[in-house]
């Protein structure tokens, strides 16, 4: 099973840069998108319903052209969920889940706090709420793949300029502690890892790799590979043994993020 997650930073913009042509060659079973930045009725072109895939969108209702998530699925899901139960979060179009038997694949877009104190406060509030949701999922007995832009790095190996970003959203100690406190591996920061918890699929496959999934538009960051790894497939422990390989694909460039692909065995 091949799953791809990608923050498109505008699905129509990514399409114009060749994303859907690239996607046709990937043979993906499930594709999770974030930041579609469109309402579904604006996506009438057949390209937004990729051949061989069932397509599901969750748009933002708070503001048109904002946020938004999607899932493309080769197999028709048994169920599709588009709300967690907290309207303030749900209405920004940040969650969609496809269920296949006991497997759930989620496309998640964690808020960014980089625009100011108000959004950072909402990010922290969202993190607090999501922790309760993730704990329930972990105890549910279901297998979960939580794909998405988490807007948080885990450690020094996940960001080029570790020291200078300690006071910036996405690398704040409290944010890293929240994420690393849920992930049971040795590849976070100084936060003690739980004995049992979620797994970071990238670190399962490539424990010591230094690769990034997002680059600022400023200062030739992408050309100089001054990046951050903030796009993940976070998985329940049972799926960890099924991770066969993964890849971050910075080129071709479809947005300020790169697609992240994971192959899972049976």
Secondary structure as UniProt FT lines:
FT   STRAND          2..7
FT   HELIX           11..16
FT   TURN            17..18
FT   HELIX           19..24
FT   TURN            25..26
FT   STRAND          30..34
FT   HELIX           40..42
FT   HELIX           46..48
FT   TURN            51..52
FT   STRAND          54..58
FT   TURN            64..65
FT   STRAND          69..73
FT   STRAND          79..81
FT   HELIX           87..90
FT   TURN            91..92
FT   STRAND          95..100
FT   TURN            101..102
FT   STRAND          103..109
FT   TURN            114..115
FT   HELIX           117..139
FT   STRAND          143..149
FT   HELIX           156..158
FT   HELIX           163..165
FT   TURN            166..167
FT   TURN            169..170
FT   HELIX           173..180
FT   TURN            181..182
FT   STRAND          198..200
FT   HELIX           201..205
FT   TURN            207..208
FT   STRAND          214..215
FT   TURN            219..225
FT   STRAND          227..228
FT   STRAND          231..235
FT   HELIX           237..240
FT   TURN            241..242
FT   STRAND          243..249
FT   STRAND          259..264
//
